[in-house]
Amino acid sequence: MSDVLSELAAILEQRKGAKSTESYVASLHAKGLNKILEKVGEEATETILAAKEYEGAAQAIDKRQAVISETADLWFHSMVMLSHLNLGPKQVLDELRKRFNVSGLDEKAARNN
């Protein structure tokens, strides 16, 4: 697993039990899953909008950075969600690894059965 993801997962677990007044992550956990999911949705929308602006702006450098920054926010909040559900990035990466050498069309068809 990526060192960055492992390190972030460990930090998120530590902050999960912190006081909500002292940690943004703890405050999200205290507000519950619905608030965390709201943040994931918000960041997903912001990522989509940034990507659309980047493509439409002849791939300007500032728009490129916005896509990277918003995607980082999305990944971060997705990892908070996983932590809240007592899951982690390793499980997601393992799932992605299982999909290597499998046609995306075949994998999608298998999920629909």
N, C-alpha and C positions, 0 to 999 in steps of 0.2 A: 504494500500500500504506500502511497505517496507520503513522504515525511511530513509535508505540509498538512495533509488531511489527518494524519495520525496525531500530530501535535495539536491541531485545532480541535479534534475530537476530545483529546485529553483535557484541554483547557475548558471546553464546553461542559464536560462532566464535572470539573472542579467548581465551575461557576454556577452550576445547576443548584447547588445547595447553599449558595451565598445569600446574603440579605438582599432583598429586591431593591433596597435603597442604595446599594453599593455596586450593583452589577446589572448592566442592561440585559444580559442573558438570564440572570435570576429573575428580573422583573418580567420577562416574557414567560418564563415557566410559571411564575406566580399568577399571571393573568390567564393561563391555561391554553389548551390546544387551539381553541378557536382563534385566539389572538395571534398565536404563532402562524396558523394557516392564513390568516388575514395578511400578515407580513410577507409570507411566501407568495401569495397571490399578487400583492402590491409590487414586490420586486420582480416577479415574472412579467407583469405588465410593463414596468419601467425598462426591463431588458428588451422586450419586444419593440417598444417605442424607440429606444436607443439604436437598435439594429436597423430599424426602418430608416431612421434619420441618417445613419452612417452610410447605408447603401445609396440613399438619395442625395448625399452631399459629396459625391465623387470621392468617397472614402477619406474625408478630411481627418487630420490627426486628432483634433479635439473630439470629433464624433467617434473615432476609433477608441479613444480612451474612455469615453462614456460607455461604450459597449462592454469594455473590459471591467470597468468599475461596477456597472449594474449587474453584470454576470457574477462578479465576486459577492455582491450583496445577496443575490439569489442563492448562490451556493451556501453562503454563510447561514442564511435563514432556513434553508433546507436541512442543513446539518443540525440546527437548533431543533427543528421538527423531529429529526431522527433521534436526537438525544432525548427529547421529551417522551418519545415512544419506546425508549430503551433499545434503540437500534443504532447502527453506526455506519460509517462510510465503507468499512470492509465488506459488509453484506451487500451494499450496492455495487461495489467494485467486483465482488465475486459474481454477482448476477451479470454484469457486463462481460466479464471474462467468459462466462458460460456461453454467451452469444457470439463469441468469435467463431469464424468459419461457418456461421449459420446465416443463410440468406435472410435478410430483413423481411422479405415477403413470406418466407416459410415460418419464421418466428412469429410474425403477426398472425398468420393463419392458425398456428398452434394455440395461441392465446384465445382465439375466438371459438375454439372447439371445446 
